[in-house]
Amino acid sequence: MNRFVAYFGAAFEALWRNRTRSLLTMLGMIIGTASIIAVLGLSRAASSGIKGTIDSFGDLGLVISVDNNQDDINRALIDFREMPALVAATAGTVKDLVPNLNATYRLRANGISYETNVTSQTDVATDFLTVREGRRIDHNDITSAARVALLSHPLAQRFFGDAPATGELLRVGGSRFIIIGVYNDLKAGLIANLGGSDYIEIPYTTFHEIKPGPMDFLQAYPQPGVSIDTAGDDVIAALHHIHGEHAKYIVQDTAAQIGAFNTVLSTLGTGLAAIGSVALVVAGIGIMNIMLVSVVERTREIGLRKAIGATRADILTQFLFEAILLSLIGGGIGMLLGLGTVLLAYQPLSVYVGPAPIPYLLIVSVAIGFSTFIGTVFGTYPAVRASRLDPIVALRS
């Protein structure tokens, strides 16, 4: 252990003697490490934040909609009155089959008028969204087709400000509804903007009363132990039985789509980090170059050390430690700069993608690992060259 401490001490002393040159050599390592840490940290944090926000919507099941590219769309439209037959036909493989309707209505409440999206809702809770006041739509609301509504928080603020909205009257088109609850805000502004932050939910049975006609799509949740494909095939078979074999439908597995989206995010972050690693290779070449110069400058010193008993291993270890220390110091400074960039970007990032945990352990591991690897790989050749110098020739030089 004392020998290794001595090696590091001697390596630091050698670097300090040429500190300006050492600092310039470190610049490539600093820039490369900082860029990798910033890209990797921000991409992983963003991926985690988006995944956490998407996961809050829970299991969206299978989404089954009419294929708009078919010749006769009207043949395939799903009518609300078909629901009992569809539920009965798929009872063996589908646990819940939920109709979905969406439309834009003008809302009026508290003397304010506003046009926004109204969507149907069921009592089957598959998400992890939380309610800041009131309650969610329940089974009684569905069976009685109650005129009740659940609002997003931004919409509730638009009508009532910071005052409670629960129990207030809301007009949806020409129909009167009672507000029974308000959702908490979505933490991710990007997701909220994509999906729309101003919306209300009403029971799907009530929606059908105020807007008779075909449904927009179905959501199917398989029975325990039943595969997604089997459940989807059964729903399509039931629809074909009602509408005929020529009716065309699109089945979307939302879980698979979300998984693919997360994979793309991870791959993108890894790809950007790989591009940043090119700077580390350039930095490694710079370290090799400066170490070769150091070997030439210290030829007499190497010959003198060998003459008084230093082995090849001693010389090799000494120069290898110098290269690793040079790389570690540059990597450490780069890690601090990269981490500082991640911390500065954390607040605006979390506003758009939701709570984004910073992977501190990954950042430190990558910085130390890459620095040691670069120093070892690009410092080995100069160290081997120094260890092979003939002591007599070295002293004569």
C-alpha positions as CSV (number, residue, x, y, z in Angstrom):
1,M,0.0,0.0,0.0
2,N,2.8,2.4,0.9
3,R,4.4,1.7,-2.5
4,F,1.2,2.7,-4.3
5,V,0.9,5.8,-2.2
6,A,4.4,6.7,-3.2
7,Y,3.7,6.1,-6.9
8,F,0.7,8.5,-6.7
9,G,2.8,11.0,-4.8
10,A,5.5,10.9,-7.4
11,A,3.0,11.0,-10.2
12,F,1.3,14.1,-8.8
13,E,4.7,15.8,-8.3
14,A,5.6,15.1,-11.9
15,L,2.3,16.5,-13.2
16,W,2.7,19.6,-10.9
17,R,6.1,20.4,-12.3
18,N,4.5,20.8,-15.7
19,R,1.1,22.0,-14.5
20,T,0.3,24.3,-17.4
21,R,0.9,21.5,-19.9
22,S,-1.0,19.0,-17.7
23,L,-3.9,21.4,-17.5
24,L,-4.1,21.8,-21.3
25,T,-3.9,18.0,-21.7
26,M,-6.8,17.6,-19.2
27,L,-9.0,20.0,-21.2
28,G,-10.1,17.3,-23.6
29,M,-10.9,15.0,-20.7
30,I,-12.8,17.7,-18.9
31,I,-14.9,18.6,-22.0
32,G,-15.5,14.9,-22.9
33,T,-16.5,13.8,-19.4
34,A,-18.7,16.9,-18.8
35,S,-20.6,16.4,-22.1
36,I,-21.2,12.7,-21.4
37,I,-22.3,13.3,-17.8
38,A,-24.7,16.2,-18.9
39,V,-26.2,14.2,-21.7
40,L,-26.5,10.9,-19.8
41,G,-27.7,12.5,-16.6
42,L,-30.4,14.7,-18.4
43,S,-31.5,11.9,-20.7
44,R,-31.9,9.4,-17.9
45,A,-33.6,11.9,-15.7
46,A,-36.0,12.9,-18.5
47,S,-36.7,9.3,-19.3
48,S,-37.5,8.5,-15.7
49,G,-39.7,11.5,-15.4
50,I,-41.7,10.8,-18.5
51,K,-42.0,7.1,-17.6
52,G,-43.3,8.0,-14.1
53,T,-45.8,10.4,-15.5
54,I,-47.0,8.0,-18.1
55,D,-47.2,5.2,-15.5
56,S,-49.6,7.5,-13.5
57,F,-52.2,6.9,-16.2
58,G,-52.0,3.2,-15.3
59,D,-53.0,0.3,-17.6
60,L,-54.9,1.7,-20.6
61,G,-55.5,-1.9,-21.8
62,L,-56.3,-2.5,-25.5
63,V,-57.7,0.4,-27.5
64,I,-60.0,-0.9,-30.3
65,S,-61.1,1.7,-32.9
66,V,-62.7,1.8,-36.3
67,D,-60.2,1.8,-39.2
68,N,-60.9,5.0,-41.1
69,N,-59.2,3.8,-44.3
70,Q,-61.9,1.2,-45.1
71,D,-64.3,1.6,-47.9
72,D,-67.5,1.6,-45.8
73,I,-66.8,3.2,-42.4
74,N,-70.5,3.3,-41.5
75,R,-70.6,-0.5,-41.6
76,A,-68.0,-0.7,-38.8
77,L,-69.2,2.0,-36.5
78,I,-69.7,0.7,-32.9
79,D,-73.1,1.6,-31.4
80,F,-73.7,2.0,-27.7
81,R,-76.6,-0.5,-27.8
82,E,-74.2,-3.2,-28.9
83,M,-72.3,-3.1,-25.6
84,P,-74.3,-5.8,-23.8
85,A,-73.8,-8.3,-26.7
86,L,-70.1,-7.5,-26.9
87,V,-69.6,-7.9,-23.1
88,A,-71.4,-11.2,-23.2
89,A,-69.5,-12.5,-26.2
90,T,-66.1,-11.7,-24.7
91,A,-66.8,-12.5,-21.0
92,G,-64.4,-15.4,-21.0
93,T,-61.3,-13.4,-22.0
94,V,-62.2,-9.8,-21.3
95,K,-62.6,-8.6,-17.7
96,D,-63.8,-5.1,-18.6
97,L,-64.9,-3.7,-21.9
98,V,-65.4,0.1,-21.7
99,P,-66.9,2.4,-24.3
100,N,-65.2,5.8,-24.9
101,L,-66.7,8.9,-26.2
102,N,-65.1,12.3,-26.8
103,A,-66.5,15.6,-28.0
104,T,-65.9,19.4,-27.7
105,Y,-68.5,21.3,-25.8
106,R,-69.0,24.9,-24.6
107,L,-68.9,24.9,-20.8
108,R,-70.5,27.5,-18.6
109,A,-70.0,28.0,-14.9
110,N,-69.7,30.9,-12.5
111,G,-70.5,33.4,-15.2
112,I,-67.6,32.1,-17.4
113,S,-67.9,30.4,-20.8
114,Y,-65.2,28.2,-22.2
115,E,-65.0,25.5,-24.9
116,T,-62.9,22.4,-24.2
117,N,-62.8,18.6,-24.5
118,V,-65.3,16.4,-22.7
119,T,-64.5,12.7,-22.3
120,S,-66.4,9.7,-21.0
121,Q,-65.3,7.9,-17.9
122,T,-66.1,4.6,-16.2
123,D,-66.0,3.3,-12.6
124,V,-63.1,0.9,-13.6
125,A,-60.1,2.8,-12.1
126,T,-56.9,1.6,-13.8
127,D,-54.8,4.8,-13.3
128,F,-53.0,6.3,-10.4
129,L,-54.3,9.9,-10.8
130,T,-55.2,11.5,-7.6
131,V,-58.1,13.8,-6.7
132,R,-57.4,17.0,-4.9
133,E,-61.0,17.6,-3.8
134,G,-64.3,15.6,-4.0
135,R,-64.4,12.1,-5.4
136,R,-64.2,10.1,-8.6
137,I,-67.0,8.7,-10.7
138,D,-68.4,5.5,-9.1
139,H,-70.6,2.6,-10.0
140,N,-73.8,4.4,-9.0
141,D,-73.0,7.3,-11.3
142,I,-72.6,4.8,-14.2
143,T,-75.8,2.8,-13.6
144,S,-78.0,5.8,-13.0
145,A,-76.4,7.9,-15.8
146,A,-75.9,10.7,-13.2
147,R,-75.3,14.2,-14.4
148,V,-72.0,14.6,-12.6
149,A,-68.6,15.8,-13.8
150,L,-64.9,15.5,-12.7
151,L,-62.7,18.4,-13.8
152,S,-59.0,18.8,-14.3
153,H,-57.4,21.3,-11.9
154,P,-56.5,23.9,-14.6
155,L,-60.1,23.9,-15.8
156,A,-61.4,24.2,-12.2
157,Q,-59.1,27.2,-11.7
158,R,-60.3,28.7,-14.9
159,F,-63.9,28.7,-13.7
160,F,-63.5,29.1,-9.9
161,G,-60.0,30.3,-9.2
162,D,-58.7,28.9,-5.9
163,A,-62.3,28.5,-4.5
164,P,-63.6,24.9,-4.1
165,A,-65.3,23.6,-7.2
166,T,-67.0,20.5,-5.7
167,G,-70.8,20.9,-5.6
168,E,-70.9,23.8,-8.1
169,L,-73.1,23.8,-11.1
170,L,-71.6,23.3,-14.6
171,R,-73.4,23.5,-17.9
172,V,-72.1,21.2,-20.6
173,G,-73.8,22.4,-23.8
174,G,-77.4,22.6,-22.8
175,S,-77.2,20.1,-19.9
176,R,-76.7,20.8,-16.2
177,F,-74.0,18.9,-14.3
178,I,-72.8,18.9,-10.7
179,I,-69.1,18.9,-10.1
180,I,-68.1,16.0,-7.8
181,G,-64.3,16.3,-7.9
182,V,-61.2,17.9,-9.2
183,Y,-58.0,16.0,-10.3
184,N,-54.6,17.0,-9.0
185,D,-52.2,18.6,-11.5
186,L,-50.2,16.5,-13.9
187,K,-46.5,17.1,-12.9
188,A,-45.3,16.9,-16.5
189,G,-46.1,20.1,-18.5
190,L,-45.1,18.3,-21.8
191,I,-47.6,15.5,-21.2
192,A,-50.3,17.9,-20.1
193,N,-49.8,20.0,-23.2
194,L,-49.8,17.0,-25.5
195,G,-52.9,15.6,-23.9
196,G,-54.7,18.8,-23.1
197,S,-54.8,20.1,-19.5
198,D,-58.4,21.5,-19.7
199,Y,-60.8,18.6,-19.8
200,I,-63.8,17.2,-17.9
201,E,-65.0,13.6,-17.4
202,I,-68.6,12.4,-17.2
203,P,-70.0,8.9,-16.9
204,Y,-70.1,7.1,-20.3
205,T,-73.8,6.3,-19.8
206,T,-74.5,10.0,-19.4
207,F,-72.4,10.9,-22.3
208,H,-74.5,8.6,-24.5
209,E,-77.7,10.3,-23.4
210,I,-76.5,13.8,-24.3
211,K,-74.7,12.7,-27.5
212,P,-76.3,9.6,-29.0
213,G,-74.4,7.9,-31.8
214,P,-71.4,5.7,-32.4
215,M,-68.6,5.4,-29.9
216,D,-65.1,6.7,-30.6
217,F,-63.3,3.5,-29.4
218,L,-63.4,0.7,-26.9
219,Q,-60.9,-0.1,-24.1
220,A,-60.6,-3.8,-23.3
221,Y,-58.9,-5.3,-20.2
222,P,-58.0,-9.0,-20.4
223,Q,-59.0,-11.5,-17.7
224,P,-56.2,-12.6,-15.4
225,G,-54.0,-15.1,-17.3
226,V,-55.4,-14.2,-20.7
227,S,-52.9,-12.8,-23.2
228,I,-53.4,-9.4,-24.8
229,D,-53.6,-11.0,-28.3
230,T,-56.3,-13.4,-27.2
231,A,-58.5,-10.7,-25.7
232,G,-58.1,-8.5,-28.8
233,D,-58.9,-11.3,-31.1
234,D,-62.1,-12.1,-29.2
235,V,-63.3,-8.5,-29.3
236,I,-62.6,-8.3,-33.0
237,A,-64.5,-11.6,-33.5
238,A,-67.5,-10.3,-31.6
239,L,-67.5,-7.0,-33.6
240,H,-67.3,-9.0,-36.9
241,H,-70.2,-11.2,-35.7
242,I,-72.3,-8.0,-35.4
243,H,-70.9,-5.9,-38.3
244,G,-69.7,-8.5,-40.7
245,E,-66.3,-9.8,-41.8
246,H,-65.7,-6.8,-44.0
247,A,-65.7,-4.3,-41.1
248,K,-62.1,-3.3,-40.2
249,Y,-60.8,-2.3,-36.8
250,I,-57.4,-1.2,-35.3
251,V,-56.2,-2.8,-32.1
252,Q,-53.5,-0.9,-30.2
253,D,-51.6,-2.4,-27.3
254,T,-50.9,0.7,-25.2
255,A,-48.5,-1.0,-22.8
256,A,-46.3,-2.1,-25.8
257,Q,-46.4,1.4,-27.3
258,I,-45.3,2.9,-24.0
259,G,-42.5,0.3,-23.7
260,A,-41.3,1.1,-27.2
261,F,-41.4,4.9,-26.4
262,N,-39.3,4.3,-23.2
263,T,-36.8,2.2,-25.3
264,V,-36.5,5.0,-27.8
265,L,-35.7,7.5,-25.1
266,S,-33.1,5.2,-23.5
267,T,-31.5,4.5,-26.9
268,L,-31.4,8.2,-27.8
269,G,-29.7,9.0,-24.5
270,T,-27.1,6.2,-25.0
271,G,-26.5,7.3,-28.6
272,L,-25.9,10.9,-27.6
273,A,-23.5,9.8,-24.8
274,A,-21.7,7.6,-27.3
275,I,-21.2,10.6,-29.6
276,G,-19.8,12.5,-26.6
277,S,-17.4,9.7,-25.9
278,V,-15.6,10.6,-29.1
279,A,-14.2,13.6,-27.2
280,L,-12.9,11.2,-24.6
281,V,-11.0,9.2,-27.2
282,V,-9.5,12.5,-28.5
283,A,-8.5,13.3,-24.9
284,G,-7.0,9.9,-24.5
285,I,-4.8,10.5,-27.6
286,G,-3.7,13.8,-26.0
287,I,-2.8,12.0,-22.8
288,M,-0.8,9.4,-24.8
289,N,1.0,12.2,-26.7
290,I,2.0,14.1,-23.6
291,M,3.2,11.0,-21.8
292,L,5.4,10.1,-24.8
293,V,6.9,13.6,-24.6
294,S,7.4,13.1,-20.9
295,V,9.2,9.8,-21.5
296,V,11.6,11.5,-24.0
297,E,12.2,14.5,-21.6
298,R,12.9,12.2,-18.6
299,T,15.1,9.6,-20.4
300,R,18.1,10.3,-18.1
301,E,15.8,10.1,-15.0
302,I,14.6,6.7,-16.1
303,G,18.2,5.5,-16.7
304,L,19.3,6.8,-13.3
305,R,16.3,5.0,-11.6
306,K,17.2,1.7,-13.4
307,A,20.8,2.1,-12.5
308,I,20.0,2.3,-8.8
309,G,17.7,-0.8,-8.8
310,A,14.3,0.2,-10.2
311,T,12.7,-2.6,-12.2
312,R,10.8,-2.5,-15.4
313,A,7.6,-2.9,-13.4
314,D,8.5,0.1,-11.2
315,I,9.0,2.3,-14.2
316,L,5.9,1.0,-16.0
317,T,3.8,1.5,-12.9
318,Q,5.1,5.0,-12.3
319,F,4.3,6.3,-15.8
320,L,1.0,4.4,-15.9
321,F,-0.1,6.1,-12.6
322,E,0.8,9.5,-14.0
323,A,-1.5,8.9,-17.0
324,I,-4.3,7.6,-14.8
325,L,-4.0,10.5,-12.4
326,L,-4.0,12.9,-15.3
327,S,-7.2,11.3,-16.6
328,L,-8.8,11.1,-13.2
329,I,-8.3,14.7,-12.4
330,G,-9.6,15.8,-15.8
331,G,-12.5,13.4,-15.4
332,G,-13.3,14.6,-11.9
333,I,-13.4,18.3,-13.0
334,G,-15.6,17.3,-16.0
335,M,-17.9,15.3,-13.7
336,L,-18.4,18.4,-11.5
337,L,-19.1,20.6,-14.6
338,G,-21.5,18.0,-16.0
339,L,-23.3,17.5,-12.7
340,G,-23.6,21.3,-12.4
341,T,-25.2,21.4,-15.8
342,V,-27.7,18.7,-14.8
343,L,-28.6,20.5,-11.6
344,L,-29.1,23.8,-13.4
345,A,-31.3,22.1,-16.0
346,Y,-33.2,20.0,-13.4
347,Q,-35.9,22.6,-12.5
348,P,-37.1,23.4,-16.1
349,L,-36.8,19.7,-17.0
350,S,-39.0,18.6,-14.2
351,V,-41.6,21.1,-15.2
352,Y,-41.9,19.5,-18.6
353,V,-41.4,15.8,-17.9
354,G,-42.5,15.5,-14.3
355,P,-40.3,14.6,-11.2
356,A,-37.0,13.5,-12.7
357,P,-34.7,11.7,-10.3
358,I,-31.0,12.5,-11.0
359,P,-28.9,9.3,-11.3
360,Y,-26.0,10.4,-9.1
361,L,-24.6,6.9,-8.7
362,L,-24.6,6.4,-12.5
363,I,-22.9,9.8,-13.0
364,V,-20.1,9.1,-10.5
365,S,-19.6,5.6,-11.7
366,V,-19.4,6.7,-15.4
367,A,-16.9,9.5,-14.5
368,I,-14.6,7.3,-12.5
369,G,-14.9,4.3,-14.8
370,F,-14.3,6.2,-18.0
371,S,-11.4,8.2,-16.5
372,T,-9.6,5.1,-15.3
373,F,-10.3,3.3,-18.5
374,I,-8.9,6.1,-20.7
375,G,-5.9,6.7,-18.5
376,T,-5.1,3.0,-18.5
377,V,-5.6,2.3,-22.2
378,F,-3.8,5.4,-23.5
379,G,-1.1,5.5,-20.8
380,T,0.0,1.9,-21.3
381,Y,2.1,2.3,-24.4
382,P,4.1,5.3,-23.1
383,A,4.6,3.4,-19.8
384,V,5.8,0.2,-21.6
385,R,8.1,2.3,-23.8
386,A,9.6,4.0,-20.7
387,S,10.1,0.6,-18.9
388,R,12.0,-0.9,-21.9
389,L,14.6,1.9,-22.1
390,D,18.2,0.6,-21.8
391,P,19.6,2.2,-18.6
392,I,23.1,2.8,-20.2
393,V,21.7,4.3,-23.4
394,A,19.3,6.4,-21.3
395,L,22.1,7.7,-19.1
396,R,24.3,8.6,-22.1
397,S,21.4,10.6,-23.6
